[in-house]
């Protein structure tokens, strides 16, 4: 029997099931819902037809209420909108669960990009030795961050998980009960979570998804590629930001950092304990049973009775497991050896730390802290810093910082930020003592602009009594200017004897983080992506020149505008002139739950990342290198796109439009994450302080997705107008990097819907500005369809397009309600005596609808 095409599998397993289960859901007799389930499909059709007739959201809502509700008061109309929002939120959950349940059927788990595919290609090409050597030196590191783009509270995530299982089993009775539970479970968190709450929420994914998936992947490779030999390399690494990311988050304290690290350790020991308890029922043989029982008891005490105390060391645990393994092989015919080796693999992957807790702080905070530290030394008569330190040149300061040593006491400082920054450095040492060096061995400097930023951080460690520094210092380059200057900054560091000595102690490896999100906010889609590509190439060449192995850590978000989209294709396209022995990416918000939320999706996406590395290094290592001519074309395209985006960003209505016409200010009102929506506390909106998530998310709520396409159409049109179209067409046909870049932009277009805001074209203040956006959208769409040879967006990903279309239809009423509320707020604010309570109610509608719109997109922020 032939396997059906992907789109047909999607229609059978997702679309048809959604219609069936949604019909069950909308007929459930909820106390406060009355006939909402009957009215919602009618409202959806009214929205659909209204936008086709170019009606405004206000006209659509007013028409619906007049036709179906007869004479109603504004309060009754508002009540219905809230009920629609509650319904749609739950429809999105249902669709999520159905897609998750269908994932292994819709996606070919053993197809292209899978571990099986890697093995079979290697066998066919007869280069197994090369593959083994590569896998012993390659790593995939997924770093879970708590950036606030996940709006589901814990109980709802639990229902999604149970609903996914029941849908997979086609258990209609259980599905009906869970849908009823869903209807009565609140979607809104009354209080803002603190960083520890965020950590606990994400650790669920570590325990229930990553632990099993990573272990099984390495076990598969060990059996089928390494012929049963142990893989010494820690092939899959996990990183963790909640509790360690201090950048712009005043709620991350030293106490929280230590508490999160302890929770990570307890969680992995709990996973080991559960597995040891299972092994105890199987390894009941003489000479083994006592050893197993002893390990189980020590793990139990470390998890449940420890109060921070550990009753077994990692070395002792590993030694005992290997001893048990030897006895089982030599005396008991290797009975249950597979289960024992599966545990050994996980212990090698996760140690006693589970995931490395990264510490991150902004360079501007470091500057202020360092001034405080230097001033303290000068006041105390210390000779570490000369009295004219602040008047010295950067090179002179770096020279002094290279040799700075000390043993600072945080209690001598009055400034809270100085104290907490110094305490975070001391906390790393404590975590390494309890969880092992991998527990916290990375310090990230966001907004890194100079070698001095790195050396200040380097000196802070030595001034805190660190002699042998067992921590990687990672500069994060974000703006276009900083990306273009990154290799010069790194050369200065490589030439510094003290820093060079530090790198020697760190195996000649330097991790460098590159920010897609802020890069796009700063320079637009084309310039950000091309600047990062070029920065990687220049940093690779510079690092190789000094015998340093560069490792790139990409700060990616969910949507294409923040480095998302077809990520694995991006890594497969890099070519030999970009170091790619490790793939390190941030994963956040809905991207965690959508790409790594189930065992199937996690395995699929981790295998794709691993396969991307293999493809780039072994199967296509010479195919993806750009020629000098292709590089010139990309330079021109990026510059043209940058000019277009810059003129748009500098438009006098740019900030006012975001403030007055988008949902930007409403992100601060949501209780979804512990971080503020901007770095500074000022009332005035400063573009530089604006975080990428609310920036990109606000465009997404408008269904305009500007950061994912603006400037692309204008750049391509330049080549069309100047008779050079064949140059960009050939580039698209021959370069996987460029093709992936444009395909991801196409996804941004597919998730745009301009009829929603078409009423703005008549706005006396913002009409012309809206028109600029719309014209660039049309131009980009025309150009991308032309270069791809398609009639419709995402034509080559029909299942992905179908998923987007259904999600967009589900949220169409929600988007309409949100725009209606924004229009009413603007109307009410113009009244001579504005009704503040009514404004507050409509603001609540905007915020509530923001949740559902974001969850439905799965990668909108």
Secondary structure, 3 states (H helix, E strand, C coil): CCCCCHHHHHHHHHHHHHHHHHHHHCCCCCCCCCCHHHHHHHHHHHHHHHHHCCCCHHHHHHHHHHHHCCCCCHHHHHHHHHHHHHHHHHHHHHHHHHHHHHHHHHCCCCCCCCHHHHHHHHHHHCCHHHHHHHHCCCEEEEEEECCCCCCCCHHHHHHHHHHHHHHHHCCHHHHHHHHHHHHHCCCCCCCCCCHHHHHHHHHHHHHHHHHHHHHHHHHHHHHHCCCCCCCCCCCEEEEECCCCECCCCCCCCHHHHHHHHHHHHHHHHHHHHHHHHHHHCCCCCCCCHHHHHHHHHHHHHHHHCCCCCCCCCHHHHHHHHHHHHHHHHHHCCCCCHHHHHHHHHHHHHHCCCCCEECEEEEHHHHHHHHHHHHHHHHHCCCCCCCCCHHHCCHHHHHHHHCCCCCECCHHHCCCHHHHHHHHHHHHHHHHHHHHCHHHCCEEEEECCCCHHHHHHHHHHHHCECCCCCCCEEEEEECCHHHHHHHHHHHHHHHCCHHHHHHHHHCCCEEEEEEEHHHHHHHHCHHHHHHHHHHHHHHHHHHHHHCCCEEEEEEECCCCHHHCCCCHHHHHHCCCCCCCCCEEEEEEEHHHHHHHHCCHHHHHHHHHHHHHHHHHHHHHCCCCCCCCHHHHHHHHHHHHHHHHHHHHHHCCCCHHHHHHHHCCHHHHHHCCCCCCCCECCCCCCCCHHHECHHHHHHHHHHCCCCHHHCCCHHHHHHHHHHCCCHHHHHHHHHHCHHHHHHHHHHHHHHHCCCHHHHHHHHHCCCCHHHHHHHHHHHHHHHHHHHHHHCCCCCCCCCHHHHHHHHHHHHHHHHHHHHHHHHHHHHHHHHCCCCCCHHHHHHHHHHHHHHHHHHHHHHCCCC
